[in-house]
Amino acid sequence: MFSRTKKGFCMLLTLGFLLSSNTSVLALDYTGKQGNEATFETLEETRMNSPAAVAHLEYNVGKEFESHPVLDNYPENTVFVYRSADLYGGRAAARLNTNLLVFSDKNFAAKDDAYNYLKELGLIDIIDGAVGSVVLITPADPEAGFTAEDQKNYYKLQTAMLAQKEGYKVDDVTTYYSDAEYFGGFGYIYAIGIDDGATFFNNYIATTFDYSSRIAGALLINSEIDEISDVSSVLPVYLVNPSDSVQTKYQSANKTDSIKSDNEVTTFYNQGLPLQQVIISKDSDVDIASVINRAYNEMFIKSMRIPVVKQGLYTAGTPYQGYGFDEAPYSLSKRNPLINGVTPDGIVMTMHQEDRFADIKTDKGEYLQTWFEYIPQEVLDGEVKEHSVPLILANHGGSDDPRGFVDENGWLVLAGQERFIMVAPEKDYITDTPVLGDALGALVSYMIETYPAIDPSRVYATGYSKGGAASIAVGVEHPDLIAAIAAMAPADYTPLPEDEEQFKTLDIPYMFTTSSVDKEKNVSWSDGSLQSRPQAMINNFMRYNEMEEISYDFDTYPIVGFEEDAFSQKILNNEHENLTWYKNNEQGIPMLAISFTRDLVHALYPEYAKIGWDYLKHFSRDPETGEVIFTEYVH
């Protein structure tokens, strides 16, 4: 099937591949979607309908589901949920859903009235395009309006909506919560407050660090704030007719130091971290639907929140403290949104599902069938030179969605800035790593053949967790294709004996990234020192590159255990310290890099792509000789 050589490998790809009789057990035809019709329900109806609705999704079949008990005794007919058609779901795909939280002091006697209200505001059309849910939140007591009781209810909603893949175990039976996948989300959470709903948001949501630091953007119309209240975290906000106090407190929270304006709005922003912004609009006759549309397109979709710190560290002491995504603060990060398959800066995503690689299969018959291509528009238009654009092979982690990986790890934003091509394969069931390495090598060759713009000397492999192991697999099995590897918090990978044989004539640069609370097989949680698994893999690459293997000494050299040839230290996104150590070969080329970020758990973080790219981009491989070339200064 595959004949490996130093300058390439041959592939026999059978397009009309016929599956064997066990086709029904193969995990193919990936979508990451729920396949649902659009629905509009009360919160009580979502609780009744959600367990059965999510039970059929990938990785959910055969599991027990129920609505989160935190929602028990929630005031009836006060929350309404619109779910767009074909929500993301299964595996971790529900993290891709957008959530628009709408705080309104209006009272809706009938569901139709609530639906029409959202429709008139343009929110149904917005979420149909975005994919996700609109959650309309009204006071528990319509006569009293929003009170402290509604803050307690908001805590319940937040807990249920963010409890992705969580549940509880009794004896040997685990029951999972259904609400988060049914209408909840993850990082694309935005809030809209109107009149008293906006004032409630200021006094009860924005003031609480555990709440405000999970919201990626807010639109507040005609709002006030109590004198004793303060905005508790960085929170991008679009303010329409705010009081002076509201404006001042949001500017302080976002640490704004610069200003720009046009005829309609004034924007205060932090020059170093421009997502931290406060947009001010003054209008005596507010067209709410128009303002919502503008806030969504000009502010909301440009930012996201990603949880990366230890669970329960800064969250409320409750029975649900500490489970997955119960984290504060979520990191505020730049987003490059896909709108109808295209980002605003012209990266076009297409999903491919075909049997092109069906002859490269596991014993169970699994093969690489689905992948996502991210191509700059100018490449599709034939406006770039041949062999001028780098290619990133981006490998998702276990049980993850390829689209979620490239977004949450920062690669999609970087693709827009750097204009490289990406391919993100769906590979979850290919657990045989030699087969996976061959399949990924075939995918790389396909991309090079399909897009003449790709520079075959600048192809890079990266991935997180099991995706990190996949990146190592393709890099060591087919190093003639890959110029460098950035394996992020990688899972286990055991090289084959024949893999090492290739490195008698080839070298390959390797970056290993980890963090303070990474998987304990990678680092010690007590002092951050590298564990035996990454130590062994690092020494594999030292041998591959004809460098002396490391005798680790963590007493003298904390964390990495060796004396580096170069070192860098920086703060990522004004949040977390990053340390990187380099080992050079005899020619002074940094063939090994170890990157360590403080405070972070085993999770995707948008700054990681920058770390990986800052290493990878310096390397290329001569397609003819196989020589690794290092370019110190790269434009």
C-alpha positions as CSV (number, residue, x, y, z in Angstrom):
1,M,0.0,0.0,0.0
2,F,2.7,2.5,1.0
3,S,6.3,2.4,0.0
4,R,8.4,4.8,2.0
5,T,11.4,6.5,0.5
6,K,13.6,9.4,1.5
7,K,12.1,11.7,-1.1
8,G,8.4,10.7,-0.9
9,F,6.1,7.8,-0.8
10,C,3.8,6.2,-3.3
11,M,0.1,5.9,-2.8
12,L,-2.4,3.6,-4.4
13,L,-5.7,5.4,-3.7
14,T,-8.8,3.6,-4.8
15,L,-11.7,6.0,-5.3
16,G,-14.5,3.6,-5.6
17,F,-13.6,1.7,-2.5
18,L,-16.2,-0.9,-1.4
19,L,-16.6,-1.4,2.3
20,S,-16.8,-4.8,3.8
21,S,-19.8,-6.3,5.3
22,N,-19.2,-4.7,8.7
23,T,-19.9,-1.2,7.3
24,S,-22.6,-0.6,9.9
25,V,-20.1,-0.5,12.7
26,L,-17.8,2.0,11.1
27,A,-17.7,5.5,12.5
28,L,-17.8,7.4,9.3
29,D,-19.9,10.2,7.8
30,Y,-19.0,12.7,10.5
31,T,-21.1,15.9,10.7
32,G,-20.8,17.3,14.3
33,K,-24.4,18.4,13.9
34,Q,-27.6,17.5,15.7
35,G,-29.8,17.4,12.6
36,N,-32.6,19.1,14.5
37,E,-35.4,21.4,13.2
38,A,-35.6,24.9,14.6
39,T,-37.6,25.0,17.9
40,F,-39.0,27.6,20.2
41,E,-39.8,26.4,23.8
42,T,-40.1,27.5,27.3
43,L,-37.3,26.5,29.6
44,E,-39.6,23.8,31.1
45,E,-40.1,22.3,27.6
46,T,-36.4,22.2,26.9
47,R,-36.0,20.2,30.1
48,M,-38.5,17.7,29.0
49,N,-37.3,17.4,25.4
50,S,-33.5,17.7,25.7
51,P,-32.6,14.2,27.2
52,A,-34.1,12.3,24.2
53,A,-32.9,14.9,21.7
54,V,-29.2,14.6,22.6
55,A,-29.1,10.9,23.4
56,H,-28.7,9.8,19.7
57,L,-25.7,12.0,19.0
58,E,-22.2,10.7,18.5
59,Y,-20.6,9.4,21.7
60,N,-24.0,9.8,23.5
61,V,-25.7,6.6,22.3
62,G,-26.3,4.2,25.2
63,K,-25.8,6.9,27.9
64,E,-28.3,8.2,30.4
65,F,-29.4,11.9,30.2
66,E,-31.4,14.3,32.2
67,S,-31.9,18.0,32.6
68,H,-29.6,19.6,35.1
69,P,-31.0,19.6,38.6
70,V,-29.9,23.1,39.2
71,L,-32.9,24.2,37.1
72,D,-35.4,22.4,39.4
73,N,-38.0,24.9,40.7
74,Y,-37.0,27.6,38.2
75,P,-39.9,30.1,37.8
76,E,-42.1,28.9,35.0
77,N,-42.8,30.8,31.8
78,T,-40.0,33.3,32.4
79,V,-37.3,31.9,30.1
80,F,-37.8,31.1,26.4
81,V,-35.4,29.4,24.2
82,Y,-35.1,29.5,20.4
83,R,-32.8,26.9,18.9
84,S,-31.7,27.3,15.3
85,A,-31.9,24.3,12.9
86,D,-29.0,21.8,12.8
87,L,-27.2,22.9,15.9
88,Y,-23.6,21.6,16.5
89,G,-23.6,18.5,18.6
90,G,-21.9,15.2,19.4
91,R,-18.4,14.8,20.7
92,A,-17.3,18.4,21.7
93,A,-19.0,20.1,18.7
94,A,-21.6,21.8,20.8
95,R,-18.9,24.2,21.9
96,L,-19.3,25.8,18.4
97,N,-22.9,27.0,19.1
98,T,-23.5,30.7,19.6
99,N,-25.6,31.8,22.6
100,L,-27.4,35.2,22.7
101,L,-28.8,36.0,26.1
102,V,-31.5,38.6,26.1
103,F,-32.5,40.3,29.3
104,S,-35.9,42.0,28.9
105,D,-38.4,43.2,31.6
106,K,-41.3,42.5,29.3
107,N,-43.9,40.0,30.3
108,F,-45.1,37.4,27.7
109,A,-48.4,35.7,28.4
110,A,-47.9,33.4,25.4
111,K,-45.0,31.8,23.7
112,D,-46.0,33.3,20.3
113,D,-45.6,36.8,21.8
114,A,-42.1,36.0,23.0
115,Y,-41.1,34.5,19.7
116,N,-42.5,37.6,17.8
117,Y,-40.6,39.8,20.1
118,L,-37.3,38.1,19.3
119,K,-38.2,38.0,15.6
120,E,-38.9,41.8,15.5
121,L,-35.5,42.4,17.1
122,G,-33.9,40.5,14.3
123,L,-32.4,37.9,16.7
124,I,-34.1,34.9,15.0
125,D,-32.4,35.7,11.7
126,I,-29.1,36.4,13.4
127,I,-29.0,33.0,15.2
128,D,-30.2,31.1,12.2
129,G,-27.1,32.3,10.4
130,A,-24.8,31.9,13.4
131,V,-26.2,28.5,14.5
132,G,-27.0,28.3,18.2
133,S,-29.7,29.6,20.6
134,V,-31.4,32.8,21.7
135,V,-32.3,32.6,25.4
136,L,-34.9,35.3,26.4
137,I,-34.7,36.0,30.2
138,T,-37.5,37.8,31.9
139,P,-38.1,38.6,35.6
140,A,-39.3,35.9,38.0
141,D,-41.8,38.4,39.3
142,P,-43.2,40.6,36.4
143,E,-44.6,43.1,38.8
144,A,-41.4,43.6,40.8
145,G,-39.2,43.5,37.8
146,F,-35.6,42.3,38.0
147,T,-34.4,41.7,41.5
148,A,-31.6,39.8,43.4
149,E,-33.8,36.7,43.0
150,D,-33.1,36.9,39.2
151,Q,-29.4,36.8,39.9
152,K,-29.9,33.4,41.6
153,N,-31.8,32.2,38.6
154,Y,-29.1,33.5,36.2
155,Y,-26.6,31.3,38.2
156,K,-28.8,28.3,37.5
157,L,-28.9,29.1,33.8
158,Q,-25.2,29.6,33.5
159,T,-24.5,26.4,35.4
160,A,-26.8,24.3,33.1
161,M,-25.8,25.9,29.8
162,L,-22.0,25.5,30.4
163,A,-22.1,22.0,31.9
164,Q,-20.7,20.5,28.6
165,K,-20.4,16.7,28.9
166,E,-20.9,16.8,32.7
167,G,-23.0,14.5,34.9
168,Y,-23.0,12.5,38.1
169,K,-22.4,8.9,39.0
170,V,-24.4,6.6,41.3
171,D,-23.0,3.1,41.7
172,D,-21.8,2.2,38.2
173,V,-24.3,4.4,36.3
174,T,-23.3,7.8,35.1
175,T,-26.1,10.2,34.1
176,Y,-25.2,13.2,31.9
177,Y,-26.8,16.6,31.8
178,S,-28.6,17.4,28.5
179,D,-29.1,21.2,28.6
180,A,-25.6,22.3,27.6
181,E,-25.6,20.3,24.4
182,Y,-29.3,21.0,23.6
183,F,-29.2,24.8,23.8
184,G,-26.0,25.8,25.7
185,G,-22.6,26.7,24.5
186,F,-19.1,27.5,25.5
187,G,-17.1,30.5,24.1
188,Y,-19.5,32.4,21.9
189,I,-21.8,33.8,24.6
190,Y,-23.1,37.3,24.2
191,A,-25.5,39.3,26.3
192,I,-28.2,41.9,25.3
193,G,-29.9,44.0,27.9
194,I,-32.8,46.3,27.2
195,D,-33.9,49.1,29.6
196,D,-34.4,47.5,33.1
197,G,-32.9,44.3,31.7
198,A,-29.7,46.3,30.9
199,T,-29.6,47.8,34.4
200,F,-30.1,44.4,35.9
201,F,-27.1,43.1,33.9
202,N,-25.0,46.0,35.2
203,N,-25.9,45.5,38.9
204,Y,-26.1,41.7,39.1
205,I,-24.2,40.1,36.2
206,A,-21.4,42.5,35.4
207,T,-20.5,42.9,39.1
208,T,-19.9,39.2,39.6
209,F,-16.5,38.0,38.3
210,D,-17.8,34.4,37.8
211,Y,-20.5,35.7,35.4
212,S,-19.0,38.6,33.6
213,S,-15.7,36.9,32.8
214,R,-17.5,34.2,30.7
215,I,-19.3,36.7,28.4
216,A,-17.5,37.7,25.2
217,G,-19.5,40.8,24.6
218,A,-22.6,42.8,25.7
219,L,-25.1,45.3,24.2
220,L,-26.8,47.4,26.9
221,I,-29.5,49.8,25.9
222,N,-30.7,52.6,28.2
223,S,-28.9,51.3,31.3
224,E,-28.1,52.6,34.8
225,I,-25.8,51.3,37.5
226,D,-25.8,51.6,41.2
227,E,-23.1,53.8,42.8
228,I,-21.7,50.9,44.8
229,S,-21.6,48.5,41.8
230,D,-18.5,48.0,39.7
231,V,-17.8,46.0,36.6
232,S,-15.8,43.0,37.8
233,S,-13.8,42.0,34.8
234,V,-12.7,42.9,31.3
235,L,-15.9,42.9,29.2
236,P,-16.3,44.4,25.7
237,V,-19.5,46.4,25.7
238,Y,-21.7,48.4,23.3
239,L,-23.6,51.0,25.3
240,V,-26.6,52.9,23.9
241,N,-27.6,55.9,25.9
242,P,-25.7,54.9,29.1
243,S,-25.5,57.0,32.2
244,D,-22.2,58.7,32.8
245,S,-21.5,56.2,35.6
246,V,-22.1,53.2,33.4
247,Q,-19.7,54.5,30.7
248,T,-17.0,55.3,33.3
249,K,-17.1,52.0,35.0
250,Y,-16.9,49.9,31.8
251,Q,-14.0,52.1,30.6
252,S,-12.2,51.4,33.8
253,A,-12.9,47.7,33.7
254,N,-11.6,47.5,30.1
255,K,-8.6,49.7,30.9
256,T,-9.2,51.9,27.8
257,D,-6.5,54.3,26.9
258,S,-7.4,55.3,23.3
259,I,-10.4,56.8,21.4
260,K,-11.8,56.9,17.9
261,S,-15.1,58.1,16.6
262,D,-17.4,58.5,13.6
263,N,-20.7,60.3,13.1
264,E,-22.6,57.6,15.0
265,V,-20.4,56.1,17.7
266,T,-17.4,56.7,19.9
267,T,-15.1,53.8,20.7
268,F,-12.8,53.8,23.7
269,Y,-10.3,50.9,23.6
270,N,-7.1,49.5,25.0
271,Q,-4.4,50.1,22.4
272,G,-2.4,47.0,23.4
273,L,-5.5,44.8,23.8
274,P,-8.1,46.3,21.4
275,L,-10.8,43.7,22.2
276,Q,-11.1,45.6,25.5
277,Q,-13.4,48.2,24.1
278,V,-16.4,50.3,25.0
279,I,-18.6,51.6,22.2
280,I,-20.9,54.5,23.0
281,S,-23.9,55.5,21.0
282,K,-26.3,58.3,21.9
283,D,-29.7,58.1,20.2
284,S,-33.0,59.5,21.5
285,D,-35.0,57.3,19.1
286,V,-33.3,53.9,19.3
287,D,-34.0,51.4,16.5
288,I,-33.2,48.4,18.7
289,A,-33.2,45.8,15.9
290,S,-30.6,47.9,13.9
291,V,-28.4,48.4,17.0
292,I,-28.5,44.7,17.8
293,N,-27.4,43.9,14.2
294,R,-24.6,46.4,14.4
295,A,-23.4,45.2,17.8
296,Y,-23.4,41.6,16.7
297,N,-21.5,42.2,13.5
298,E,-19.1,44.9,14.7
299,M,-18.3,43.7,18.1
300,F,-19.7,40.3,19.2
301,I,-18.3,38.1,16.4
302,K,-14.9,39.5,16.8
303,S,-14.3,38.0,20.3
304,M,-14.7,34.8,22.1
305,R,-14.1,33.4,25.6
306,I,-12.0,30.3,26.2
307,P,-11.7,28.5,29.6
308,V,-8.1,27.6,30.4
309,V,-7.5,27.9,34.1
310,K,-8.0,25.4,36.8
311,Q,-11.6,24.5,37.4
312,G,-13.2,26.0,40.5
313,L,-10.3,28.3,41.2
314,Y,-12.2,31.5,41.1
315,T,-15.8,30.3,41.0
316,A,-18.6,30.3,43.6
317,G,-18.6,27.7,46.3
318,T,-21.6,25.6,45.2
319,P,-22.4,21.9,44.8
320,Y,-21.4,22.2,41.2
321,Q,-18.0,23.9,41.7
322,G,-15.1,22.5,39.9
323,Y,-16.4,20.4,37.1
324,G,-15.4,20.9,33.4
325,F,-15.7,24.6,32.3
326,D,-16.6,25.8,35.8
327,E,-13.8,28.2,35.4
328,A,-13.3,31.9,35.8
329,P,-12.0,33.9,34.1
330,Y,-12.5,32.7,30.6
331,S,-9.7,34.2,28.4
332,L,-11.0,37.0,26.1
333,S,-9.6,36.2,22.7
334,K,-9.8,37.4,19.1
335,R,-12.2,35.4,16.9
336,N,-12.2,35.0,13.1
337,P,-15.8,34.0,12.6
338,L,-17.0,31.8,9.7
339,I,-20.1,33.3,8.1
340,N,-21.5,31.1,5.4
341,G,-18.2,29.3,5.3
342,V,-16.0,32.5,4.8
343,T,-14.2,34.6,7.4
344,P,-14.4,38.4,7.1
345,D,-10.7,38.4,6.1
346,G,-11.3,35.9,3.3
347,I,-10.4,32.4,4.6
348,V,-12.8,30.0,2.8
349,M,-13.7,26.7,4.7
350,T,-14.9,23.7,2.8
351,M,-15.9,20.3,4.2
352,H,-14.7,17.3,2.3
353,Q,-16.2,13.8,2.8
354,E,-15.1,11.2,0.3
355,D,-13.4,7.8,0.0
356,R,-10.2,9.1,-1.5
357,F,-8.1,7.6,1.3
358,A,-10.2,4.5,1.9
359,D,-7.4,2.0,1.2
360,I,-5.4,3.3,4.2
361,K,-7.4,1.7,6.9
362,T,-7.3,0.1,10.3
363,D,-8.1,-3.5,11.0
364,K,-11.6,-2.3,11.9
365,G,-11.9,-0.7,8.5
366,E,-11.7,2.9,9.7
367,Y,-10.1,5.4,7.4
368,L,-9.7,9.2,6.9
369,Q,-12.9,10.2,5.2
370,T,-13.7,13.8,6.4
371,W,-11.4,16.8,6.4
372,F,-11.9,20.6,6.4
373,E,-9.8,22.9,4.1
374,Y,-9.2,26.5,5.0
375,I,-8.0,28.4,1.9
376,P,-7.3,32.1,1.4
377,Q,-9.6,33.6,-1.2
378,E,-6.6,34.9,-3.2
379,V,-5.4,31.3,-3.6
380,L,-8.8,30.1,-4.9
381,D,-8.8,33.1,-7.3
382,G,-5.4,32.1,-8.7
383,E,-3.8,35.4,-7.5
384,V,-0.7,33.9,-5.8
385,K,2.5,32.4,-7.2
386,E,3.0,28.7,-7.3
387,H,4.8,27.2,-4.3
388,S,4.5,30.4,-2.2
389,V,2.0,29.5,0.5
390,P,2.8,27.4,3.6
391,L,0.5,24.5,4.6
392,I,-0.5,23.7,8.2
393,L,-1.8,20.2,9.0
394,A,-3.9,20.9,12.1
395,N,-4.9,17.8,14.1
396,H,-7.7,17.9,16.7
397,G,-7.5,16.2,20.1
398,G,-9.5,13.2,21.2
399,S,-13.3,13.5,20.9
400,D,-13.0,17.0,19.6
401,D,-14.2,18.6,16.4
402,P,-11.6,19.8,13.8
403,R,-13.4,23.2,13.4
404,G,-13.4,23.7,17.1
405,F,-9.7,23.0,17.3
406,V,-8.6,25.4,14.6
407,D,-10.7,28.1,16.2
408,E,-10.0,27.7,19.9
409,N,-6.3,27.0,19.4
410,G,-5.9,30.3,17.5
411,W,-5.1,28.8,14.1
412,L,-8.1,30.4,12.2
413,V,-7.2,33.9,13.4
414,L,-3.6,33.3,12.4
415,A,-4.5,32.0,9.0
416,G,-6.3,35.2,8.3
417,Q,-3.2,37.2,9.4
418,E,-0.5,35.1,7.8
419,R,-2.4,33.8,4.8
420,F,-1.3,30.2,5.0
421,I,-3.5,27.2,4.0
422,M,-4.8,24.8,6.6
423,V,-6.2,21.3,6.4
424,A,-7.9,19.9,9.5
425,P,-8.7,16.1,9.3
426,E,-11.4,14.3,11.3
427,K,-9.5,11.3,12.6
428,D,-11.0,10.3,16.0
429,Y,-11.5,6.6,15.2
430,I,-8.2,6.0,13.6
431,T,-6.4,4.8,16.7
432,D,-3.7,2.8,14.9
433,T,-1.0,5.5,14.8
434,P,1.0,4.0,11.9
435,V,-2.2,3.9,9.8
436,L,-2.9,7.5,11.0
437,G,0.5,8.7,10.0
438,D,0.2,7.2,6.6
439,A,-3.3,8.7,6.1
440,L,-2.2,12.1,7.2
441,G,0.8,11.9,4.8
442,A,-1.6,11.0,2.0
443,L,-3.7,14.0,3.0
444,V,-0.7,16.3,2.8
445,S,0.3,15.0,-0.6
446,Y,-3.3,15.5,-1.8
447,M,-3.3,19.1,-0.7
448,I,0.0,19.8,-2.4
449,E,-1.3,18.2,-5.6
450,T,-4.6,20.0,-5.4
451,Y,-3.3,23.5,-4.6
452,P,-0.2,24.5,-6.7
453,A,0.1,27.6,-4.5
454,I,1.3,25.4,-1.6
455,D,5.1,25.6,-0.9
456,P,6.0,21.9,-0.5
457,S,9.1,23.0,1.4
458,R,7.0,24.7,4.1
459,V,4.5,22.1,5.3
460,Y,4.1,21.9,9.1
461,A,2.3,19.5,11.4
462,T,0.6,20.6,14.7
463,G,-2.1,19.4,17.0
464,Y,-3.2,19.2,20.6
465,S,-3.3,16.2,22.9
466,K,-4.1,13.2,20.6
467,G,-3.7,15.6,17.8
468,G,-0.1,16.3,19.1
469,A,0.6,12.5,18.9
470,A,-0.9,12.5,15.4
471,S,1.5,15.3,14.4
472,I,4.4,13.3,15.7
473,A,3.2,10.3,13.8
474,V,3.1,11.9,10.4
475,G,6.3,13.8,11.1
476,V,8.4,10.7,12.0
477,E,6.7,8.4,9.5
478,H,7.0,10.8,6.6
479,P,9.6,13.4,7.5
480,D,10.3,14.1,3.9
481,L,6.9,15.9,3.7
482,I,7.0,17.8,7.0
483,A,9.4,20.7,7.6
484,A,8.8,20.9,11.4
485,I,6.4,19.7,14.2
486,A,4.7,21.6,17.0
487,A,3.2,18.9,19.2
488,M,1.0,20.5,21.9
489,A,0.5,18.6,25.1
490,P,0.8,15.4,23.1
491,A,-0.7,12.1,24.0
492,D,1.3,8.8,23.8
493,Y,3.1,8.0,20.6
494,T,5.5,5.0,20.2
495,P,7.7,5.3,17.2
496,L,8.2,2.2,14.9
497,P,11.7,0.8,14.6
498,E,11.7,1.6,10.9
499,D,10.8,5.2,11.6
500,E,14.2,5.8,13.2
501,E,16.0,4.4,10.1
502,Q,14.8,7.4,8.1
503,F,16.6,9.8,10.3
504,K,20.0,8.5,9.2
505,T,19.6,10.9,6.3
506,L,16.9,13.3,7.5
507,D,16.4,15.7,10.4
508,I,13.2,17.2,11.8
509,P,12.7,20.2,14.1
510,Y,10.4,19.5,17.1
511,M,8.6,21.8,19.5
512,F,6.9,20.3,22.6
513,T,4.4,22.5,24.5
514,T,2.9,22.0,27.9
515,S,1.5,23.9,30.9
516,S,1.4,23.9,34.7
517,V,-1.7,21.7,34.9
518,D,-1.3,19.7,31.7
519,K,-2.0,15.9,31.8
520,E,0.2,14.5,34.6
521,K,1.8,12.2,32.1
522,N,3.4,15.3,30.7
523,V,4.2,17.4,33.7
524,S,4.3,17.2,37.5
525,W,1.6,19.4,39.0
526,S,3.8,20.1,42.0
527,D,6.7,21.7,40.2
528,G,6.0,21.6,36.5
529,S,8.9,19.3,35.7
530,L,8.7,17.2,32.6
531,Q,7.6,13.6,33.2
532,S,9.1,10.4,31.7
533,R,6.8,10.4,28.6
534,P,7.9,13.7,27.1
535,Q,11.5,13.1,28.3
536,A,11.6,9.9,26.2
537,M,10.0,11.6,23.2
538,I,12.4,14.6,23.4
539,N,15.4,12.2,23.4
540,N,13.9,10.4,20.4
541,F,14.1,13.7,18.5
542,M,17.6,14.4,19.9
543,R,18.7,11.1,18.3
544,Y,16.8,11.8,15.1
545,N,18.7,15.1,14.8
546,E,22.1,13.6,15.6
547,M,22.2,15.5,18.9
548,E,23.4,14.2,22.3
549,E,20.6,12.7,24.4
550,I,19.7,14.6,27.5
551,S,20.5,13.4,31.0
552,Y,17.8,15.2,32.9
553,D,18.7,17.2,36.0
554,F,15.6,19.0,37.4
555,D,17.3,20.2,40.6
556,T,19.7,22.3,38.6
557,Y,17.4,23.1,35.7
558,P,13.8,23.3,36.9
559,I,10.9,22.3,34.5
560,V,13.0,21.2,31.5
561,G,15.9,19.4,33.2
562,F,18.7,20.6,30.9
563,E,20.8,23.7,30.1
564,E,19.4,25.5,27.2
565,D,21.2,27.2,24.3
566,A,18.6,30.0,24.1
567,F,15.6,31.1,26.2
568,S,12.6,33.4,25.9
569,Q,10.0,34.6,28.4
570,K,6.8,36.6,27.7
571,I,3.3,37.2,28.9
572,L,0.5,35.9,26.7
573,N,-2.6,38.0,26.1
574,N,-1.7,40.0,29.3
575,E,-2.6,36.9,31.2
576,H,-0.2,34.0,31.5
577,E,3.6,33.7,31.6
578,N,5.2,31.6,28.8
579,L,8.7,30.2,29.0
580,T,10.5,28.6,26.0
581,W,13.9,26.7,26.0
582,Y,15.8,25.8,22.9
583,K,18.5,23.2,22.1
584,N,20.7,23.8,19.1
585,N,22.5,21.3,16.9
586,E,26.1,21.7,15.8
587,Q,25.1,24.3,13.2
588,G,23.4,26.4,15.8
589,I,19.9,25.6,14.6
590,P,17.2,25.2,17.3
591,M,16.1,21.7,16.4
592,L,14.4,21.3,19.8
593,A,12.0,23.8,21.6
594,I,10.2,23.3,24.9
595,S,7.4,25.7,25.6
596,F,5.8,25.9,29.1
597,T,2.8,28.2,30.0
598,R,2.0,28.8,33.7
599,D,-1.4,28.4,35.3
600,L,-3.1,26.6,32.3
601,V,-4.9,23.3,32.4
602,H,-4.9,20.7,29.5
603,A,-7.1,22.8,27.2
604,L,-7.0,24.7,24.0
605,Y,-5.8,28.3,24.2
606,P,-5.8,30.8,21.3
607,E,-2.2,31.9,22.1
608,Y,-0.8,28.5,21.4
609,A,-1.0,28.9,17.7
610,K,1.2,32.0,17.9
611,I,3.7,30.0,20.0
612,G,3.7,27.2,17.4
613,W,3.9,29.4,14.4
614,D,6.7,31.5,15.8
615,Y,8.8,28.3,15.9
616,L,7.6,26.5,12.8
617,K,7.8,29.4,10.3
618,H,11.6,29.5,10.5
619,F,12.0,26.1,9.0
620,S,11.7,24.7,5.5
621,R,12.8,21.4,3.9
622,D,14.4,21.2,0.5
623,P,12.1,18.9,-1.5
624,E,15.0,17.5,-3.5
625,T,17.7,16.9,-0.9
626,G,15.5,16.6,2.2
627,E,17.8,19.1,4.0
628,V,16.2,21.2,6.8
629,I,16.8,24.9,6.3
630,F,16.6,27.5,9.1
631,T,15.8,31.1,8.3
632,E,16.3,33.3,11.3
633,Y,14.4,36.3,10.1
634,V,11.0,35.5,8.5
635,H,8.7,38.3,7.2
